[in-house]
């Protein structure tokens, strides 16, 4: 008889950094870490077919509680047996709590101890998210990994403001954890709950918050409230302060980050999981990431370039599409341009974390990451 | 030693209609007829990957001379070695001449014996298409099958107007044919030239036009100037008048038509080739054609429908996508909705002509077509 796999297993660590390789096991499959989760806010990665995601070895996608709650709504999700079945996506799904989206609504929301009241960005209708209701919605979605409701602190925030906000996040986390442990799963598969650390750019608050959350024994831990306007150095510093406290035997997730450079740096600081709209959103704007550097798809210099978009990230389409054709599609406003650009950027991000994992297990991560950052950051020539 | 394949071979005819099954052979592959050509105006079928077209057995796509002349332009096309190489589409391509697009510009064009002068819809710049220059542009594109410049007669047109217009089309066709036979191919592969019959809804003019064109010994013959507002019965009548004259050993193409019903009816009148924006354009508007009938993707009745979009047209994606998910994607304005809808509609059209061919070869076309028209026209329930 074999022992059941633990939720998270540490497969190796890099000798010259805090980078880790691990495996998350869910009822919908395993996730090798470090991992990048393509963003499928409304249950679909924009301009990308599921099968392309499968072919590029996307082990997990991210969806959003706020958006799915509004459309298609929990009634539809429950009738369909959850998002996996609605979307026919059989691999793991992580859902963000909607805390960040409610925070982004600014003038349309008001927060209290009870929860976050907001007006829908679609029709202005009034809604209340509580730590408990957000667990319920994520029950209906049926995501494998899900986030607690948190308050994303405004940036900048003075110490007192950041402290008060962080403390509410901690109290909400406690209610979330209790409700999660008391309420049943709807679809038979296990759901794992992640807490989110806040504390703005104040190291002591970040520490206090994470310590309090660790005591509540969540399945995983995330770092939230970053990439909201603070200097990159602060983002890295707050990440390092947080990973130092996060338990080694649980997955660590830096939310909403970032550029390839941000991701490689944060992996070196001990982070396992990432999501960001950058690869998909930038693709639609014509900014393409490749192993030969970044470029703008509309640039006239690609007019007659026979070069493939990228032949090193394991994407058949990128290997078989010329720069000239991609440029033509963007200049001519063809949807196919958005599709091919998205595929390349997602392929690049997935190649990035897949290779990072290999290098961690080989013990050569640090050197490789430094070279790769230099390689990806340069403009393509 | 085997005899080289003829450009067009007749494989069979239906005993109870004028429907024919044939094979067109080009240097980029063979095309079984009847065939539907998905429209890739600017060298890309809107919202559809090439590999999806290949998987659905699209034997040929259509592109447009007017659009490709403006973007990316003949210089780029020539530098890249033609559209096949630019787009990495290795199967046959047919290009329309741009006559119809220039005609659609209305206030931006003026026609004379010399050719059609027009202002670009993109930047207002002035251009002249002549029968000869349109051959040259299609040399640069490198399409396998291409159309002469014609004058699409306005509808309605009295006999005198339609006659004068048709006669110019005939004179232009003569210049086109001469220029084609005198000028070399640019990329080594053979290019075949099709003439376009005009004559509005006047049967005698249609006959005179087609007879004159047949005398010029083109590689194939098309029926143009239909589907421009005339009653459907007139469209069928003019089609029948034309196919009666078109030589049996050459392919016959009804341009810009139409609904599945139009296509099946015209196949019964002896037409081999079709193109239309309907499957792709309607898909993006949420009108989906399936073997179970038509539906609007946004309709609330699909909210929780587990049914696949269509499991009878040989499209993996349609078999594995629920009506509920498609509806959610349309309601949420996801690009993936356009992609999946396009794939289904193109799959349906290609299934339609593929099956038509089987039924013609079996000798059961007429009965099958009548049943299929009824089946596809009903609203899905």
Interface residues (C-beta under 8 A of the other chain):
Chain A: X42 X43 X44 X45 X46 X47 X48 X49 X51 X67 X71 X72 X76 X79 X80 X85 X86 X87 X88 X303 X304 X306 X316 X317 X320 X321 X322 X324 X325 X328 X329 X331 X332 X334 X335 X336 X337 X338 X339 X340
Chain B: X42 X43 X44 X45 X46 X47 X48 X49 X51 X67 X71 X72 X76 X79 X80 X85 X86 X87 X88 X303 X304 X306 X316 X317 X320 X321 X322 X324 X325 X328 X329 X331 X332 X334 X335 X336 X337 X338 X339 X340
